[in-house]
Amino acid sequence: MTESQASAASALSGSPQSAAHEMRPTWPALAKGWRRRCPDCGKGQVLHSYLKLNKNCSNCGLDLSQARADDGPAYLTILIVGHLMAPLLHVVYFTWRPEPLVTFSVFAIGCTASSLYLLPRLKGVVVAYQWARRMHGFDKKS
């Protein structure tokens, strides 16, 4: 088998060598997603309201309509907020012993505020991860 036939066979088989040439950088895409920007150009908005995805990037025209964030951002938000608030609640309770109503009020506001802050950013991260890994509709050359 000649070298050109071997490279063509590895491209058809989806070997890591052919995939490495088509890899998109993940970490820069995740940083753009955190800022709720297009994972490709970093300039256009991914969301047009609090959690609604744009159909296309206004700057580069990347098709965002195929992105499937579903429940991923909500799950990640609960995971992060829970892992931040549970140890904090433990420390606050055993350090200051606040009244139960004060504890509930402060932590309810903290959980709500941090969840509202994280949810759109994590949706941008999930969409950016899908773009970087060529998942769903992002598998085409763009």
C-alpha positions in Angstrom: 0.0 0.0 0.0 1.4 3.4 -0.9 1.7 6.3 1.5 -1.2 8.2 -0.1 -3.4 5.1 0.1 -2.5 4.7 3.8 -3.3 8.3 4.6 -6.6 8.1 2.7 -7.5 4.9 4.6 -6.7 6.4 8.0 -8.8 9.5 7.1 -11.8 7.2 6.2 -11.4 5.1 9.3 -11.5 8.2 11.6 -8.1 7.5 13.2 -6.7 9.9 15.8 -4.2 11.1 13.2 -6.9 12.4 10.9 -9.0 13.7 13.8 -6.0 15.7 15.2 -5.9 17.8 12.1 -9.6 18.7 12.6 -9.5 19.3 16.3 -10.9 22.6 17.6 -9.2 24.1 20.7 -11.5 23.3 23.6 -10.3 25.6 26.3 -10.5 28.8 24.3 -14.0 27.8 23.1 -15.1 27.2 26.8 -13.8 30.6 27.8 -15.8 32.2 24.9 -18.8 30.1 26.0 -18.5 31.4 29.6 -18.7 34.9 28.2 -21.8 33.8 26.3 -20.0 34.5 23.0 -19.8 32.5 19.8 -17.3 29.6 20.3 -15.9 30.1 16.8 -15.3 33.9 16.5 -15.8 35.0 20.1 -17.7 38.2 19.0 -21.3 37.3 18.4 -23.8 36.5 21.1 -24.8 32.8 21.7 -28.0 33.8 23.7 -30.5 36.4 22.7 -32.4 36.5 26.0 -31.7 34.9 29.3 -31.5 31.3 28.0 -32.7 31.4 24.4 -30.1 30.3 21.8 -29.6 32.4 18.7 -30.1 30.6 15.4 -26.8 31.9 14.0 -23.9 34.0 15.2 -24.4 37.6 14.2 -20.7 38.0 13.4 -19.5 34.8 11.7 -22.8 33.1 10.8 -22.1 29.9 12.7 -25.3 27.8 12.8 -26.2 27.4 16.5 -29.6 26.0 15.9 -28.4 22.4 16.2 -26.9 22.8 19.7 -28.5 20.5 22.3 -27.8 21.9 25.8 -31.0 20.4 27.2 -30.6 19.8 31.0 -26.8 20.0 31.1 -26.5 23.6 32.2 -29.1 23.1 35.0 -27.4 20.0 36.2 -24.0 21.7 36.3 -25.4 24.7 38.0 -27.0 22.6 40.8 -23.7 20.6 41.1 -21.6 23.8 41.5 -24.0 25.7 43.7 -24.5 22.6 45.9 -20.7 22.0 46.3 -20.2 25.7 47.2 -23.1 26.2 49.5 -23.0 23.0 51.5 -19.5 23.4 53.0 -20.2 27.1 53.5 -23.4 26.3 55.4 -21.5 23.9 57.6 -18.8 26.5 58.4 -21.3 29.3 59.0 -23.4 27.1 61.3 -20.6 25.8 63.5 -18.8 29.1 63.6 -21.6 31.6 64.4 -24.7 29.5 65.2 -27.1 31.9 63.5 -30.9 31.7 63.9 -32.5 29.2 61.6 -34.6 31.9 59.8 -31.5 34.1 59.2 -29.6 31.0 57.9 -32.4 30.1 55.6 -32.8 33.6 54.3 -29.2 34.2 53.6 -28.6 30.9 52.0 -31.8 31.0 49.9 -30.7 34.4 48.5 -27.2 33.1 47.9 -28.3 29.9 46.1 -30.8 31.9 44.0 -28.3 34.6 43.0 -25.5 32.2 42.2 -27.8 29.9 40.2 -29.1 32.9 38.2 -25.5 34.0 37.5 -24.2 30.6 36.5 -27.0 29.2 34.4 -26.6 31.3 31.2 -22.8 31.0 31.4 -22.9 27.3 31.8 -25.3 27.1 28.8 -22.7 29.0 26.8 -20.0 26.6 28.0 -22.1 23.5 27.0 -22.7 24.9 23.5 -19.0 25.8 23.2 -18.0 22.3 24.3 -20.3 20.8 21.7 -18.8 23.0 19.0 -15.2 22.2 20.0 -15.9 18.4 20.0 -18.0 18.5 16.8 -21.1 17.1 18.5 -24.6 17.2 17.1 -24.8 19.7 14.2 -21.4 21.1 14.7 -19.7 18.2 12.9 -19.6 20.0 9.6 -16.8 22.2 8.5 -17.5 25.8 9.7 
